[in-house]
Amino acid sequence: MRLLAETTGRSESFFLKQLIEKGIHAMEDAWLPREVVAQVRSGNLPAQQHGTIFDLFDNSIRDR
């Protein structure tokens, strides 16, 4: 990242922020249904549901 910052004249924190933002978008695209991603990105976040949730990484079911 240091090489990118030095070569482009941007700060390392700029590239870190880009990496985080792009990574989060990639995770949303990979793990969430398309309609949920569209709602979130349009600012129409659905109300949080209480009850059972799925862990995206081990597919276990847990109660909140």
N, C-alpha and C positions, 0 to 999 in steps of 0.2 A: 504494500500500500504506500510505503514511503516513496518508492520509485514513481508511482502514479502521481503523487502529490508534487514531487519535485519537477517532474516532466511537464505537468499541466499547469502548475502554479496554483493549484487548489490545495486546500488543507486536507490532512489525513481524515479529520472528522467529517468532512464533506463525503468522502468515499465510504466511510464507515456508515454514515446515515443512509447513503444510497444502497449499500449492501443489506442493511437491515430492512429498509422499506421494500426493496425488490424481493428479498427472501420471504418476508411476510406475505406479500402478494402471491408468490409462488406456492407457499404453504396453503393459503386460502383456496387457490385454484385447485390444488391437489386433493385437499381434504374436505372441502365444503361443497354441498350441492350448488349448482350454477345459480339457481334462483335465490339462494341465501346470499351468495357473493354479490349478486346484482343489487339486492336490497341493502346490504351493508354499504356498498360503494356509492349508492344513491342517497344515503343518509336515512333510509327507512329501515333501521335496524329493528327486527321483530322483537316483541317482548320476550324476555327470558322466561323459559318454562322451568318450573320446579319439578323435581322428581328424579327420575332415573337419567343418568348421563352415560355416554360412552367415552372411554379413554381412547383417543385416536391412535395411540401408539401400541396398545396391547389388546385392544378390542374387549376389555373387561367391562362389565356393567357395574356401576356403583350408584348407591342412593346418596342424594345430597343431604 
